[in-house]
Amino acid sequence: MTFARLAAFLLLAVGVAACGGNDDEASPSTAQTGQSADSPDCVAVDSNFMTPLGIGMKDDQYRLKNGQAVQSADHEDVYFVSAEIYGSAEAEGKIGTWATTSLGGAEAIWTLDDVAKQYSDFRDGARVADLAVDDDGVAASHKCVEALG
């Protein structure tokens, strides 16, 4: 009986630890300051966001790299995140753009452009969050990824 209680406690402890950290830790003003040389607006996106983004891809073959975010001037607290897709000949080198209110991965992620819509299962940002591909920051985040080429 003692072993069962110990096992239950350990499972609970692991579950609580896996819940994640404070979303504020991943804000661009703290540890996430890797910026592109081409633009001071580019913020390198770490695994706190890239992992949930990768999980939302339509096929396990699709992987993402070079995630770069730019904060929108058109929408308060919205970041546009672009990343390069690889792992499949069909998608190789395409850059998709998504939107979020949290670079820490704790908030919703929406698709923005046709590439993001084609290769991921997230909801359409134009329909649910009144976002558009011509919003401030979208093209800039795409250019940030291109600069890393």
Protein Blocks (a to p, Z undefined) as FASTA:
>chain_A
ZZmmmmmmmmmmmmmmmnopcfklmpmklmmmcccfkbmkbccddfklmmmmmmmpmbfk
lccehiacdddfkbghiacdddddehiaklgopacddddfbfnopaccddfblmlmmmpc
bdcfklmnopafkbghjlmmmmmmmmmZZ
